[in-house]
């Protein structure tokens, strides 16, 4: 694996204090799947009655664990459940070996945790195309299950990392007329990030009570405006997985509760932003908003065209307010645009209006904005009411350094 020596300059100052979620226990272990001397397997044990929702990569080459999780989603929730994650090996593009590995891990996890194999969700992240040495995982499952504890989520966040430079966590507490509910989530992701639901994995846990179908509706809806609105390098992974587990342990029913829905979205968005802040080689966090589009879908197409452009991203890395590259990215996107209606802002600096450089454009002010760590780029197309926001990072030589020796 590429050797990560420094924490991203965009990382938060510390890992958040995540609350204990009743009905969930965590355990981690150093199984030596690929890494030596670090924990690389995470187990989350879930209480009987836990509802589990999820969204997954739509990649045509998605990994065996993804296919297995998709097949199991929506099943009966009366029994307990488990989530088993390994880092270092994606178990993707591994043929029948990959399927056999998933079955072996699910069976062993079910036995160790006393849950049905149909309620075991396995995930793998890391190198593609190498057989998963699943025996290194199954050998530890009994010990993992026995050592699981409610306060182990921080170690779990670290165990799922690959090229990440920091663990990622987010939380929210919701006060409802029926009582308090808590949400805690962890994620990993740094490169191969352009979710279409990178190697992105995210797990969110809540003690709220909600049916699987209702939870699935929230997760699917909010995924489109959180995880599916981030991009590091435009590459959609074979392994993207988001699982959300509601244990119901609080006894507080949040069905159709707008406060819970908003809190879940906020946790999903925070985790998505943290992935961008840990983009491989990133030095800038960039918010791109496109308004005035013919439709929301057109706005998102334009926004992602800007966010994924290597020319735009390298200009951002060089702190160059090169608005011509924004014009280029809009023009190539394939969505409706009119050159003579286009307006552009870098931060509060109006760069272009109605298809031409703004009369009051201040290059020095635009350049000053580009020197910050948190940047915003806004484009108005002047065609309609469609709007979308996406988030990305710059493209630096650090991205090349990390990925050039990723398998070494």
LINWOSUL-V531667 format. One record per residue. D_CENTER is the distance of its C-alpha to the mean C-alpha in Angstrom with 2 decimals. Layout:
D_CENTER  D_CENTER
This chain:
20.58  20.48  21.74  19.62  22.29  20.96  18.22  16.51  18.88  16.12  15.15  16.23  19.67  18.84  16.54  16.97  19.50  17.77  20.37  21.62  20.68  23.84  23.57  20.89  21.88  20.06  21.52  20.67  22.94  23.61  24.36  24.65  22.50  22.29  22.17  25.35  25.79  22.30  20.62  18.49  18.56  17.23  18.90  18.27  21.46  21.51  24.75  26.73  25.93  22.15  20.51  17.31  15.18  12.34  10.91  10.72  11.03  14.35  15.31  19.02  18.70  16.07  16.76  19.20  16.94  14.88  18.27  19.56  16.87  17.37  21.09  21.01  19.01  21.47  24.18  26.49  25.11  28.42  27.85  25.50  22.29  20.24  16.85  17.45  14.99  16.31  15.18  17.38  17.99  15.83  18.82  18.39  21.46  23.66  25.80  27.67  26.90  23.23  24.34  26.90  24.51  22.26  25.47  26.89  23.94  23.69  27.46  27.72  24.98  26.75  30.03  28.92  27.24  29.76  27.44  27.72  26.00  24.78  22.72  21.05  17.48  16.83  13.83  14.34  12.66  14.86  17.80  18.51  22.08  23.43  24.65  22.89  25.56  24.84  28.11  26.73  24.28  26.78  29.36  27.49  26.36  29.43  29.14  25.44  26.35  29.35  27.61  24.72  24.77  23.28  22.51  20.55  16.96  16.98  18.16  15.57  12.76  14.84  15.71  12.39  12.14  13.42  13.85  11.93  14.68  13.80  12.27  9.77  11.05  11.85  14.77  17.17  20.71  22.32  26.09  27.50  31.21  30.86  29.30  26.26  22.89  20.10  16.32  14.31  10.71  9.19  6.15  6.71  6.21  9.04  10.66  10.80  7.96  9.07  7.42  10.54  10.23  7.23  8.35  4.87  5.89  5.70  9.26  11.06  14.84  17.64  21.41  21.92  24.04  22.87  23.53  21.10  21.79  21.32  18.05  16.84  18.08  16.12  12.74  13.54  14.86  12.28  9.43  11.64  11.72  8.33  5.25  8.32  9.77  8.06  9.70  10.90  13.44  13.49  13.05  11.36  11.01  13.36  11.14  7.82  8.13  7.43  10.74  12.47  15.93  18.78  21.72  24.25  25.88  26.53  28.62  27.33  26.78  24.12  24.70  24.88  24.33  22.93  22.29  20.05  18.20  17.76  16.63  13.94  12.68  13.00  10.93  7.99  8.73  9.36  6.20  4.72  8.11  8.21  6.02  8.63  11.26  10.93  11.16  13.90  17.13  15.92  18.55  17.74  15.07  16.04  16.01  17.69  19.50  21.75  24.45  27.69  26.38  28.25  25.36  21.77  20.71  22.85  21.35  17.82  19.41  21.13  18.23  16.14  19.42  19.82  16.34  16.62  20.26  21.16  24.20  22.45  19.97  22.90  25.00  22.48  22.53  26.31  26.36  28.34  28.43  29.07  28.87  30.39  27.12  25.55  28.54  28.07  24.44  25.46  28.46  26.78  23.99  26.33  25.91  28.96  30.00  33.34  34.03  36.63  34.47  31.51  30.77  28.38  27.53  26.10  25.51  28.80  30.71  31.89  31.98  33.18  34.76  35.99  35.51  37.09  36.61  37.08  40.59  39.35  36.59  36.42  34.99  35.21  33.18  30.45  30.48  30.30  27.11  25.53  26.38  23.99  20.53  19.08  20.21  20.53  21.89  23.37  25.11  27.47  28.82  31.71  31.59  30.36  28.06  24.71  21.89  18.19  15.91  13.11  11.80  12.31  14.17  17.53  18.66  20.91  22.94  20.62  18.20  21.28  22.35  19.20  19.03  22.81  23.28  20.01  22.15  24.93
